[in-house]
Amino acid sequence: MVVINVAESRCDALVLEDQDSDRPRLIPLPTLSYAGIKEMQLSLRVYISNPTGRSTRHIRQDLEPTGMSTQSILSMLYTTTVYPILEVLSLTVSNTYPSMCIC
């Protein structure tokens, strides 16, 4: 299990690798930032809301006033968060555990 900690001072991943391990592994995420997460959050809120303020079930692919598309948000999350964690754990996308869910 991986828990992402995002704070203004630093961002880290806490990894619980197996039942036999009594200590979580701390993985620093130096390229992830609180400000970046807030910008992505704002962009996603804009994408999933329509003019009446109700949520929609689809995500628009066009650029919103924040300047971030869904593709750029997902790319940034992969680059700043997922890839560094997989690299420290010596995993690649092709050899991740079948039961591993990245969400």
Protein Blocks (a to p, Z undefined) as FASTA:
>chain_A
ZZddddfkbccddddfbfklmbdcddddfkbcfklmmmmmmmmmmmmpcfkopacfbdcf
bdcfkopafklmmmmmmmmmmmmmmmmnopafklgcfklccZZ
